[in-house]
Amino acid sequence: MTARRGLLAAAVVLIAALLAWWVWPGDDGKAAQHMAAGPYLVDLRVPGGSPRTGDNTVELDITDQGGSPVAPEKVSVEPAMPQMGHALPPSVATTDAPGHYRATVNLPMPGQWEIAVNLSGSAGTGRATFAVRVN
């Protein structure tokens, strides 16, 4: 009986540790993620840290391959959670400075999400897909 209780206690501790790891706030959104998208380079940030369920502001800095700010004519942000089969409509990003864009995305549940940034302009088209953890 003692060995059985020990195994049960170990299992409970393991499950609690895994749950704590899964819901513990990470730094996924604190530092910008950087990715190439066709002729563009895109930095994605979520102000305030990791994304949370509900509405989130996404900030994008878009440059050319040399690091100079560029202003594609169309920039959209499209969240998806492939493992759950969720794909949400794209949000159009607006610009407030050359090469700096903002969009609001609603992430309805916690877990691993992908945020695709679609760009098109005179330099060409591109797509960058960023992995984010939503708490």
N, C-alpha and C positions, 0 to 999 in steps of 0.2 A: 504494500500500500504506500509506503514512503517513496519508493522509486516512481510510482505513478504520480504522486503529488509533485515530486520534483520535476518530472517531465511536463506536467500541466503548468507549473509555475514558469518554467523556461519558455514554454510556448506563449504564455500570456505576455511575458517580458519581450519576447521577440516581436510579437504582433504590435505591442505598444510602441516599440522602437521604430518599426516600419511605418506606422501611422504618423508618429512624430516627425520622421524624416520627410514623409510625403507632404505634410501640411505646413512644415516649418518654412517661414518666409526665406526665399533665396535672394540672390543678387542678380537674377536673370535680367531685370529691367534697369538696374542701377547704372551699369556701364553700357555704353553704346555697342550694339552689335554691328559689324561692318561686313558688307558683302557686295560683290560685283553684280551688276544687272545690265547685261549688254554693254553699251558704251558708257554706262554710268557706274558710280560707286555710291552706295547707300549706307548711311548710318541710321539705325533705328534705336530710339530711346523711349521709355515710358517714364515720364516725370514722377518723382515720388517713390521710385523703386519698382518692385515686381508688380505686374498687372494683377488685378483683383477681379472677382466676378462683378459684372455690371459694366457700366460705361468707363472706358479708359481713353485718355488722350495719348496718341502716338505722335512722336516728333521724328521727323526725317530730315537729315542733312544730305543733300544730293550734290555730287561734284562730278566733274569729268575725270578721266584717268590720271590727269595731272594734278588733281586736287583743287581746281578752281570751281567755285559754285556755278551750277547750271540750273536752268529753269525749264524743265520739260513742260509741254503744253498740258498733258494729262498725267495725273498721279492719283492712283487709287490704292486703297488698303483693303485686303480681303482676308478675313479670319476664317480658319477652318480647323476642325478637330477630326482628322481622318479616322482615328481609331474608333470614334463613336459615330462616324458617318455624318457629322455636322459640317455644313458649309453655309456661311452667312453671306448676305449680299454685300458687295463692295461699298466702301465709304469713299467719297471723293475727298482728296486732301486739298487744303487751301494753303496758299503761300502768304507769309507775312514779311519775308525778306528774300533776297536772291538765294536760291538753293535751300531754303528752309521751309518745310511744309508741316502741317498739322492735320490730323484726322481723329475722329472719335469712332471707336469700335466698341460694340457691346459683346462681352464674353459671358455667356449665361451660366457657365458651370466651371468649377475648378478642374485642373488637369493640364495635360500637355496640348498646346495649341500651336498652329502654324499661322503666321501672318505674312501673306504674300503682298509685295509691293509691286504694282504694275506701273510702268513708265512709258510714255511715248512723247517724242518731240522731234525736232529737226535732226538731232544726232542719231535717231533711231529708236528702237523699242528695247525694253528689258524687263526682266522679272527677277526679283530676289525673294526668297522664302526664308523667313526667320522662325526659329523654334523658341517659344516662350512658355514658361510655366506659370499658370494662373492659380493663385491661392484663393 
